[in-house]
């Protein structure tokens, strides 16, 4: 039986879906570690982040970590009411590396992570946090697929026409 599960969160509804699955894996009073990795790019990626100048870098970091921790504490509060023991970790760093480091340090039994289901150029450009976490083999990893991507795939399959028999 699992007693301690790590759930990485990025503020998205998709990532939060992992919490539901993590709760189902734990007994009453189980332990959850909620992790937010704050990644501030060294140089702006135009179109994805607002440009951050060097003088603003320290200010940006000073704002983002407390905001991430506040978000995690809000999620933790609800989980506490449900009887779970919750720890929150908000750190600056590359998401996969942060998740792996905390999982090792906390000696978690498993990681429950949602995947955004990126592919192609988007995956190449941003990488796959889930893939990197899986490759680290720190502990068992439960991957929660994107419902949105699954719904698109189902719809695509339904609209494909089956050839008529000759």
C-alpha positions as CSV (number, residue, x, y, z in Angstrom):
1,X,0.0,0.0,0.0
2,X,1.2,3.5,-0.8
3,X,1.5,5.9,2.1
4,X,3.3,9.0,0.6
5,X,2.5,10.3,-2.9
6,X,4.1,13.3,-4.7
7,X,1.9,15.4,-7.0
8,X,3.5,18.1,-9.2
9,X,1.2,21.1,-9.9
10,X,1.6,23.9,-12.3
11,X,-1.6,25.8,-11.6
12,X,-3.5,24.2,-14.5
13,X,-6.8,22.4,-14.2
14,X,-5.1,19.5,-16.0
15,X,-2.4,19.2,-13.4
16,X,-4.9,19.4,-10.5
17,X,-6.7,16.3,-11.9
18,X,-3.7,14.2,-10.6
19,X,-4.9,15.1,-7.0
20,X,-8.1,13.1,-7.4
21,X,-6.1,10.0,-8.5
22,X,-3.5,10.5,-5.8
23,X,-6.2,10.6,-3.1
24,X,-7.6,7.3,-4.4
25,X,-4.2,5.6,-4.0
26,X,-3.7,6.7,-0.4
27,X,-5.3,5.4,2.8
28,X,-7.1,7.7,5.1
29,X,-4.5,9.9,6.7
30,X,-2.0,9.3,3.9
31,X,0.7,11.8,3.1
32,X,0.7,14.1,0.0
33,X,3.6,16.3,-1.1
34,X,2.5,19.0,-3.5
35,X,5.3,20.4,-5.7
36,X,5.5,23.5,-7.8
37,X,8.6,24.2,-9.8
38,X,9.0,27.8,-10.8
39,X,11.0,28.0,-14.0
40,X,12.1,31.4,-15.0
41,X,13.7,31.4,-18.5
42,X,17.2,32.8,-18.7
43,X,16.2,34.5,-22.0
44,X,12.7,35.3,-23.1
45,X,10.9,32.8,-25.4
46,X,8.8,35.3,-27.3
47,X,5.2,34.5,-27.5
48,X,5.2,32.2,-24.4
49,X,6.5,34.4,-21.6
50,X,6.6,38.1,-21.1
51,X,10.2,39.4,-21.7
52,X,12.1,39.7,-18.4
53,X,15.0,42.1,-18.4
54,X,18.0,41.4,-16.2
55,X,17.1,43.9,-13.4
56,X,13.6,42.4,-13.3
57,X,14.9,38.8,-13.0
58,X,15.4,38.9,-9.2
59,X,12.1,40.7,-8.7
60,X,10.3,38.1,-10.9
61,X,11.8,35.3,-8.8
62,X,10.9,37.0,-5.6
63,X,7.2,37.2,-6.8
64,X,6.8,33.8,-8.4
65,X,7.9,31.5,-5.6
66,X,5.6,33.0,-2.9
67,X,2.8,33.0,-5.4
68,X,3.4,29.3,-6.2
69,X,3.6,28.5,-2.5
70,X,0.3,30.4,-1.8
71,X,-1.4,28.3,-4.6
72,X,-0.1,25.1,-3.1
73,X,-1.2,26.0,0.4
74,X,-4.7,26.7,-0.9
75,X,-4.8,23.2,-2.4
76,X,-3.3,21.7,0.8
77,X,-5.9,23.4,3.0
78,X,-8.7,21.4,1.3
79,X,-6.7,18.2,1.5
80,X,-6.1,18.7,5.2
81,X,-9.9,19.0,5.7
82,X,-10.2,15.7,4.0
83,X,-7.8,14.1,6.5
84,X,-4.6,14.0,4.5
85,X,-1.2,15.1,5.8
86,X,0.1,17.5,3.2
87,X,3.5,19.1,2.6
88,X,4.1,21.8,0.0
89,X,7.3,22.6,-1.9
90,X,7.7,25.5,-4.2
91,X,11.2,25.9,-5.7
92,X,12.9,27.6,-8.5
93,X,14.2,25.1,-11.0
94,X,13.6,23.0,-14.1
95,X,10.3,21.1,-13.4
96,X,11.5,17.5,-14.0
97,X,14.7,18.0,-12.0
98,X,12.8,19.6,-9.1
99,X,10.2,16.8,-9.0
100,X,12.9,14.1,-9.1
101,X,15.0,15.8,-6.4
102,X,12.1,16.3,-4.0
103,X,10.8,12.7,-4.7
104,X,14.3,11.3,-3.7
105,X,14.6,13.6,-0.7
106,X,11.1,12.9,0.6
107,X,11.4,9.1,-0.2
108,X,7.9,9.1,-1.7
109,X,6.2,5.8,-2.6
110,X,4.9,7.1,-5.9
111,X,4.5,10.2,-8.1
112,X,1.1,11.0,-9.7
113,X,1.6,13.4,-12.7
114,X,-0.7,14.7,-15.4
115,X,0.6,15.0,-18.9
116,X,-0.2,17.8,-21.2
117,X,0.1,15.4,-24.1
118,X,2.3,17.6,-26.2
119,X,3.8,16.2,-29.3
120,X,5.8,17.3,-32.3
121,X,7.5,20.7,-32.2
122,X,5.9,21.7,-28.9
123,X,7.4,18.6,-27.2
124,X,10.8,19.2,-28.8
125,X,10.8,22.8,-27.8
126,X,9.6,22.4,-24.2
127,X,10.5,18.8,-23.6
128,X,8.3,16.4,-21.7
129,X,8.5,16.8,-17.9
130,X,6.6,13.5,-17.5
131,X,9.1,11.7,-19.8
132,X,12.0,12.9,-17.8
133,X,10.4,11.9,-14.5
134,X,9.7,8.5,-15.9
135,X,13.3,8.1,-17.1
136,X,14.7,8.9,-13.7
137,X,13.1,5.8,-12.2
138,X,13.0,7.2,-8.7
139,X,9.8,5.4,-7.8
140,X,6.6,4.2,-9.5
141,X,5.0,7.0,-11.6
142,X,1.3,7.1,-12.4
143,X,0.6,9.2,-15.5
144,X,-2.7,10.9,-15.9
145,X,-3.4,11.6,-19.6
146,X,-4.9,14.8,-20.8
147,X,-8.7,14.4,-21.0
148,X,-8.7,17.1,-23.7
149,X,-6.3,15.2,-25.9
150,X,-8.1,11.9,-25.2
151,X,-11.4,13.6,-26.2
152,X,-9.9,14.9,-29.4
153,X,-8.5,11.4,-30.3
154,X,-12.0,9.8,-29.6
155,X,-13.7,12.4,-31.8
156,X,-11.2,11.9,-34.6
157,X,-11.7,8.1,-34.5
158,X,-15.5,8.5,-34.6
159,X,-15.3,10.8,-37.6
160,X,-13.0,8.4,-39.6
161,X,-15.1,6.6,-42.2
162,X,-14.8,2.9,-42.4
163,X,-14.5,1.8,-46.1
164,X,-17.6,0.1,-47.4
165,X,-17.1,-3.6,-48.3
166,X,-16.8,-4.2,-52.0
